[in-house]
Amino acid sequence: MPAKHIFAPIPLIVAVFILTAATFSVAQNDQVDVSAPASFDPSTVTSTVIPSTLFGMSAHDGVLYGTPWPTMTITGMRLWDSHVAWGQINTANGVYDWSTLDDWISTVKSKNQTLIYTVGWTPSWASSKSNDKSCDMADGACDPPSDLNSDGTGTDDHFINFITAAAKRETSITYWEMWNTPHDIKQWTGTYAQLVRMTQDANTYIKKYIPSAKIISPANGQLNYSYPNGNCTMADRLGSFLAAGGSKYIDIVGLHTYYTTTVEDIVPVIQCYQSTMSTYKISSLPIWSTEGAWGTDSELPGATDQAGFLARLYLLLWSNGVVRHYWYDWNDQKTGTLESNGKANTAGTAYKEVEAWMSGRTMSTLCSEDSSSKIWTCGLTGSGGYAAQAVWHAGGNKSYSAPTKYVNYLDLSGNKHTISKGATVTVGVEPILLQNQ
């Protein structure tokens, strides 16, 4: 993710996407991708069982060669900063090094997980500005291919040849994300017309060999970037892509959920995306957060703050209609880091715990903030009469009177605390989960 991704906030119009059962497998016949919501229906989030597919991850390729694989349960892995970008595979015209991608596929298959392949990094030999040193990844990597005109015309053979070779070889990958953070000129200097043309070609040639493939829109969103931040800044960039004709070639709307170190600020950003999708009549498409975290670890250095951010993000994303989130990053060591010496750190433990709170249960009451106390609550229900309430206060520790039906609570370290009915508990940046059993 050598360019951070985020969004920005608007009002509260809870919308949900019920994602149809999709079978993306890293081995189509071996792995079934658990169904997740797929059409937009604001009334269904409170009646839809939260799927395990909500919980995804990104990791660097060290996990293939020594660094332990994520220790928490994940169902999907997104490939970016994973040593498999276009320019890293397609090293010369007609020359491909598939070895690392093959290792990813075999490893993920062995763990019964799934992959997103993210397109990005124009090879220097194919770049329209092969000596451009302003790009993040390599010279010319942020520039459009040399055979693609600014209006989207041209052969686009450099990209077509790569994406065709990839789809023919890697038929087990169903999810393909079109370009990483194209709003960032260090990752993309081309036009929307060029990006739409490449998305169109990806749709055509990937689905020729993988009929079940799903194309994810180019995903924007960045923290601390040098443009005026606003709630709809990144959604407006999606709008520009859609206005250029992109809506015809995507199956999923992607976004990156970086914005500020106050998690709740992401809610209006999601609402901006939903508004843009409505404008361009693609509200039926699911929204996936393909990358996101608190930003660099130095921006939110406290372990408690990091754990609280992660748990609140997953709760708020589901509550606001985002049906998948791929955390960035298990082993980055600079951004969203979840491990230390191969073991889950405090935030990594929080990932495991909030997943246990949510997966397989229903968010019966959407997350909302009390206007007076500023305390947030979300209701969860499960089988056997199970009822729970996630509670937090983003501003620090505060007293909260637990509803009388709750008899204990879980914290993000996995500890259970017994309470008397109607007890006053302390809530803070780390959510707790009040339970009735």
N, C-alpha and C positions, 0 to 999 in steps of 0.2 A: 504493500500500500504506500509506496513512496509518494504519496500526496494524500493528505487526510481528507475525509469525506464527511459532510454534514448537511444539516438542513436548518429550517427555521420555522417558527410557530404562527396560528390564526384562531378562530373561535372553536366551539365544541360541537361537532356534529358527528356523533359516533357512527362510523360506517364500518361495515365488515365485509370481508371477502370470504366466501365459502369456497375454498379451493377444491376442485374436483379431485377425485382420486387420480393421482398421476403416478404412473409407474416409471420413475426414473431409476434406473439401476445402473450400478456399475457392473452389473452383469444382469442384463434384462431378465433373464430367465431364473436368476438366482435370488434376486432381491426385490421385494415389493416396497415401494415408497408409500408409507402409511398415508392415508388420505388426509387432506387438510382443506379447509374451506376454499371454495372457488368462484362463487358468484357474489356480486355485491348486494348485500341485504342487511340494512342496518338493524333489523330486528333479530338476527340469528346469532349474534355473538354470545348472547346470554343463554342460548340453548344448544350451542355447539360444543362438543367435547374437545378439549384442547389437545391437539395431536403432538406426538413426540417430535414430529418434523419441525415444530417451531424452533427447536434447539439445534442450531448448526454452528460451525466453527471454521476458522481459517488457521493455517499453520504453515510455517516455513518448511522447506524440504529436509531440514535436520531430523524431522520425525521419521524419515525414511531410512536414515543412516546412523541412528544412535540415540538421538533425543527421544525420550519416551513419548508415545502417542498420548493424546489427551486422556486423562484418567477418568473424566466424567463421561456419562453416556451422551453421545451425539449421534444423530442420524444422517448428517450431511456435512461434507467438507467443500469449501469454496477454494478454488485454485487461483490465487493471485499472490505475487511475491513468493511463488512456490517453484521457481526456476523452470516454468513451462510456458512462458509468454511466447507469442508469435516469433519475435526476434530471437528468442533463445532456442527455439526448435528449428526454424527455417533459416539456417545459417548462411545459405547462398541460394541462388535461383535453382530450384529443383532439388535442393539438398536438405534433408530433414534428420534431426537427431531426436528420436522418440523415447530415448532410454529413460529419462526422468518421468515423463508422463506415463510410460508403461509401469514404472515402479509405483507411482501414485495409484494407478488403476488396480494393480494386483494387491497392494496393501489395503486399499479401501474395500475391495471385494472380500478380502479375508476377514475383515471386521464387520461385514454386512452393513456397510454404509454407502452413501451416494456422493456424487461429485457435481459441482458446477465448474465448467471451464469458462474462464473469463478471457475475452479477446482484448489484446492491447499490445503495445510495443512494436511499432513498425520496424522491420529489419532495416539496417542502414543501406543495404544493397537495393532495397525496394523503395526507400524513402525519397520523397520529392525534395528533401533538403538533407542529404546524407551527412553533411558536415555540421548540422545544427547542434551546437553544444549546450543550448539552453534546456534541452530535454532532461527529464529526471533520470531515465534508465540508461540511455546510451545515445550517441550521436544520431540524430534524425529519428529517434524512436517516437517522438510526439507529433511528427508530421505525417500528413496523408501519403498514401502510395503515389509514386510518380506517374502511374498510368490512370489516375483518377482526377478529372477536372474539377474545378471549384463548384461547378453547377451540378455535379454528380454524374456527368457523362464521362465516357472513356471506357476502356475495356475492363478495368479493375481486375485484370488477370492475376496480378501478384497475390492479391487477397483471395480471389476465387480458387487459385491453385492450392494455396495453403489450406483453406477451410475445407475444400473437397478432399484433399489428402487426409486431413484430420478426421473428417466424418467417415470416410471409407475405412480408415484403420481403427478408429476408436468408437465403434458402433454402440458400445455400452454406455457412453455418456449421453444423457438425454437433455440436460440443462446447459444452455450456452448463453453467456452474458456478453452483450455487445459493447465493448470498450469500458475501461475503468476511468471514472471521473473525467469525462471529456470537457467539463467546464474549466479544467485546470490547464493552462497553456503549456505547462511543463509535461503534460500527458497527451494533449491533443490541440493542434493549432488549425485543424481543418474546419470546414464549414458544416452546417447541419445537413446540407444537401449531400455532401460526401458521406457523412455518417449514416444517413438514411439509405443511400445506395449500398453501402457495405452491409447494413442490416438486411436489406432486401436480398442481397446475394447470399448472405449467411442463411437466411430463411430458405431460399431456393435450394442451395446445394447441401446443406445439412439434412434437410427433410427428404431430399432425394435418396439418401442412404440411411437415414434414421427417421422414418415416418412419424414416430412418436415424439420427436424432439420438440422442446419448448425453447423459444427465444425470449430472453430477458432484455428489456430495454437498457440502453446505456444508463449507468447509475451515477448520479451526482451527489455531492454533499461533502463539505469540507470545513474543518475547524481552523480558525485563525488564518483565513485566506485574505488576500489583499483587494477584496471588493466589499462594498457596503453590505453587511449581513442584514437580512430581513427574513421574516417568516416564510415568504414565498420565493426567495431568490432562486433556490434550486428547483422548485416546482415550475417556475417560469422557464427554466432551461429545458425541463421536460416538455413544456408547452411548445417551445421553439422546435424541438425535435418532432413533435407530433404535427405541428403546423406545416413542417416540410414534407409530411407524408409518412412519417414513421409508424403511425398507428396500425397500418395494414400488415406490418411485418413482425409484430411482437405478440407474445402470448402472456407475458408477465411484466408488471411494472416494477422495476428495481429502483431502490434508493439506498443511500448510505446515511445511517443515523448517527452522525457526529453533528453537534451544534454547539452546545455549551456544556460546562461541567455540572449544570443543574438539569437533571434528566427531564424534568417536567416540561422544559422548554421545547421538547421535541413534539409535544402534542399538537400545537398549532401548525407545525411544519407538515405533519401527516395530513392535517385537514386541508392545507394548501394543495397537497398532491391530489387529494380526493376531489377538490374543487376543479383542478386542472383536468383530471380524468373525466369528470362530468362534462366539462366544456367540450372535450373532444370525443365524447360518447364512447368511452372505453371503461366505464365504471364496473363493467362485469369482469374485468381482469383482476386477478389477485395482486396484492402488493407484497413484495418481499423486500426486507432489508438485507441486502447481500453483504453489507459490511457496516460495522459501527462499534464504538466503545466510548470511553470518556475522553479520548484524545491521547496525547502522549502521557506517559506515567508521571512526568514531572508536573503536569498541569493539575493532576489530582493525586498527590503523592500518598495520602493517608490510606492505610489498608482498610479501615472501617468505611471511609468515604467511597473507595473503589468497590467494595463488596455491596454497599447500599446502592450505588449507581447501577451496577449490573442487575441486581434483583428488581429494582424499580423499572429499569428499561424493559425487561421482558414482560412484566405485568402491564406496563402502559402500552407497549406495542400491540399485544393481543387485544387489550381493551379497546384500542382504536383501529382495529381492523387489519393489522399487519400480521400475516399468517406464517411468516418465517423470518428468522433473524440469524445471520452468520456472524458470530462474534469475531472481532479482530483484536488480538490474535493470541493463540495459545502460547507460542514461544517467541514472540517478537522481541521481547526485552526492552522495548522502547514505548510501545503503544498497546494498551489494553492487556498487558501481560498477565497470564493466568497460572504460570508455573514457575517454580524455583527448583533447580537441580532435578527436574523431571517430575516433581510432585506438585499437586495443586497448591497454590498459595491461598491467602484468605479470600480473594475474589474468586479463585477457581473453586474453592469449597462452596462459596455462595451460589455459583452456577449450578453445582450439583444439587444444592438444597432447593433453590427456587424451581428447578426442573421437577423435583419430586413433589413440590407443592402443587404445581400446575398440570403436568402431563397426565392425561387421562381423566381430568376433572373438568367441570364446567364453571366458567366465570358467570355466576348467576346474577351478580350485581357489578356493573361496570365501575372501573376505578374513578373516583371523584374526590375532590378536595372540599372539605367543609369551609365555607366562606369565613367563618368566625375563628375557628381554632387553627385553620390551615393544615389540619390533619387529613391525610389521604387514606381511603379505605377501598378495598375491592372484595367482593364476596365470591366464595368458591363453594361448590357442592360436589359430592361424589356418591358412590354407591353406599348402601347400608345406612342411609340417613345422615351421612357425613356432611357437616357444614363448617366453614372456616371463613375467616376474615383476615386479609393481609392489611397491615396498618403501618404507616410511617409518617414522620414529620420531617420534611426536607430542611427545615431551619434549625435542627438540633433537638436535643431531648425535651420531651414534654409529657405531661401526665395525660392518660386516656382512661376513661371508665369503660371497661370491657362489658359488652352486652351480657346479660346474665346466663345465656345458654352456653357460654364458653367456659371450659374447665381447665384448659392448659394452653400453652403457646410454644411454638418452635421458634428458634432463632436461626440465623444464617450459618451458625457453626454446627447445626444439627442437634442442638440440645433441646430437651423438652422441659418446660417449667410448669408445674402444677399451680393453679390459682384458685381462689375461692370465687364463687359466682358473684359477678358484679364488681370484681376487684379493680383497683386502679393500677394500671401498668405504665411503665415508661416506654415511650416510643421515640425513635430518632431517625437518622438517615438510613439506618438498616431496617428494612421492614421486619416485623414479626408476624407470625401466622397464628392467630387465635383459633382454637379448635373446640368442637363440642364433644369430642371423644378421643 
